[in-house]
Amino acid sequence: MAVSKLGCSELFFIEPGVKVDGRYYWDMLLKQQMLPVMRRIAGEVFVFQQDSAPAYRARETAQLLQQQTPGFTSPDLWPPNSPDLNPVD
């Protein structure tokens, strides 16, 4: 689910038993569902925040987000897990 002052997206469900690895995440979730919805809600100006799950840190995921999202911050610059800095966790 995407949340912003501009609105919220629908929930994105994953079929039971599907393993969410890096490829599934960037191909099925990001490219086909999440990024198009974010562009519909916010246009081309948005911040896409994630936690440090392995699928989110995959090289292909980082490359896609670097190309497709404005102001992408690479995983090596993400702050450590802190509820104060990362409200997603």
C-alpha positions in Angstrom: 0.0 0.0 0.0 1.2 3.5 -0.8 0.4 6.4 1.4 1.0 10.0 0.8 -0.7 13.4 1.4 -2.0 13.0 -2.2 -3.8 9.8 -1.5 -3.5 6.1 -0.9 -3.2 3.2 -3.2 -5.0 -0.1 -3.0 -3.4 -3.0 -1.2 -1.2 -5.3 -3.2 -1.8 -9.0 -2.4 0.6 -11.9 -3.1 -0.8 -15.3 -3.8 -0.3 -17.8 -1.0 2.8 -19.9 -1.4 4.6 -17.4 -3.7 8.2 -16.7 -2.7 9.0 -13.0 -2.9 12.5 -12.9 -4.1 14.2 -10.0 -5.8 13.0 -10.9 -9.3 9.4 -11.4 -8.3 9.5 -8.2 -6.3 10.9 -5.9 -9.0 9.1 -7.5 -11.9 5.6 -8.4 -10.6 5.2 -5.9 -7.7 7.3 -2.8 -8.6 7.1 -2.7 -12.4 3.5 -4.0 -12.9 1.7 -2.7 -9.8 3.4 -0.3 -7.4 5.3 2.2 -9.6 2.4 2.7 -12.0 0.1 3.4 -9.1 2.6 5.8 -7.5 2.8 7.7 -10.8 -0.9 7.9 -11.0 -1.2 9.3 -7.5 1.9 11.6 -7.4 3.1 12.1 -11.0 6.8 11.9 -11.3 7.7 13.5 -8.0 7.6 11.0 -5.1 9.8 9.3 -2.5 9.6 5.5 -2.5 10.6 4.1 1.0 11.2 0.5 1.8 12.7 -1.5 4.6 15.8 -3.8 4.3 14.1 -7.0 3.2 16.5 -9.0 1.0 14.2 -8.7 -2.1 14.3 -4.9 -1.7 18.1 -4.8 -1.5 18.6 -7.0 -4.6 20.9 -5.5 -7.2 18.2 -5.6 -9.9 15.7 -3.9 -7.5 18.1 -1.1 -6.7 18.9 -0.6 -10.5 15.2 -0.5 -11.4 14.4 2.1 -8.6 17.5 4.2 -9.5 16.2 4.4 -13.1 12.5 4.7 -12.4 12.1 6.8 -9.2 13.2 10.4 -8.5 15.7 10.9 -5.7 16.4 7.2 -5.2 18.7 6.5 -2.2 20.7 3.3 -2.6 20.5 0.6 0.1 24.0 1.2 1.3 22.9 4.7 2.3 19.7 3.6 4.1 19.8 4.3 7.9 20.1 1.4 10.2 16.8 -0.1 11.5 15.4 2.5 13.8 11.7 3.2 14.5 12.6 6.9 14.7 14.1 7.0 11.2 12.2 4.3 9.4 8.5 4.3 10.2 7.8 1.6 7.7 9.4 -0.9 10.1 
